[in-house]
């Protein structure tokens, strides 16, 4: 059985596919909006406005150093949380001294 482009595209048509794409689009828009708000309050960028006679200039300045610092700080926190989640002796958390789980061998 062979598939050509028309048969494959037919699978992604219809009201179900449109609803799914609409949901995906809405989720992406919400994520972009949340990212923009967080970035604004974390001083990742600034927006300035300059009024001239017939024009309005909007300038967006991105503070790359601030973004880089925040990303490094987030990575360090993620590593510390991941380090706290792992046991220090290298054994799995459910394994006890006798090699059995917490409910076996008691």
MIBA-548601 format. One record per residue (C-alpha): residue in one letter; x, y negated, z. Coordinates in steps of 0.5 Angstrom, whole numbers, padded with zeros to 4 digits, always signed. Each point is the difference from the previous one (the first is absolute). Layout:
% residues N
aXYZ;...
//
This chain:
% residues 106
x+0000+0000+0000;x+0003-0007-0002;x-0002-0007+0003;x+0001-0006-0004;x-0001-0007+0003;x-0007-0001-0001;x-0002+0006+0004;x+0004-0002+0006;x-0002-0007-0001;x-0008+0003+0000;x+0002+0003+0007;x+0001-0007+0003;x-0006-0003-0002;x-0007-0001+0003;x-0003-0003+0006;x+0004+0004+0005;x+0007-0002-0003;x-0003-0007-0001;x-0002+0000+0008;x+0007+0003+0002;x+0004-0005-0004;x-0004-0005+0003;x+0002+0002+0007;x+0007+0001-0002;x+0000-0007-0002;x-0004-0003+0006;x+0005+0004+0004;x+0006-0003-0004;x-0003-0007+0001;x-0001+0000+0007;x+0008+0003+0001;x+0002-0006-0004;x-0004-0005+0004;x+0002+0003+0007;x+0008+0000-0003;x-0001-0007-0002;x-0003-0002+0007;x+0005+0003+0004;x+0006-0002-0005;x-0003-0007+0001;x+0000+0000+0008;x+0007+0004+0000;x+0003-0006-0004;x+0002+0004-0006;x-0003-0005-0005;x-0002-0008+0001;x-0005-0003-0005;x+0001-0008-0001;x-0004-0004-0004;x+0002-0007-0004;x-0005-0004-0003;x+0001-0004-0006;x-0004-0005-0005;x-0003+0006-0004;x+0003+0006+0003;x+0001+0004+0006;x+0006+0004+0001;x+0000+0006+0005;x+0006+0003+0002;x+0001+0006+0003;x+0007+0002+0004;x+0002+0007+0002;x+0004+0001+0006;x+0004+0006-0002;x+0004+0000+0006;x-0006+0000+0005;x-0003+0006-0004;x+0006+0004+0000;x+0001-0001+0007;x-0007+0002+0002;x+0001+0006-0005;x+0006+0002+0004;x-0003-0001+0007;x-0006+0004-0002;x+0004+0006-0003;x+0004+0000+0007;x-0006+0000+0004;x-0003+0006-0005;x+0007+0004+0002;x+0000-0002+0007;x-0008+0003+0000;x+0002+0006-0004;x+0006+0001+0005;x-0004+0000+0006;x-0005+0005-0003;x+0005+0005-0001;x+0003+0004+0006;x+0007-0001+0002;x+0002+0008+0000;x-0002+0001-0007;x-0005+0005+0002;x-0007-0001-0003;x-0005-0003+0005;x-0004+0006+0001;x+0006+0005+0001;x+0001+0001+0008;x+0007+0004+0003;x-0003+0007-0002;x-0001-0002-0007;x-0007+0001+0000;x-0005-0006+0000;x-0003-0003+0006;x-0006+0005+0000;x+0004+0006-0001;x+0004+0004+0005;x-0002-0003+0006;
//
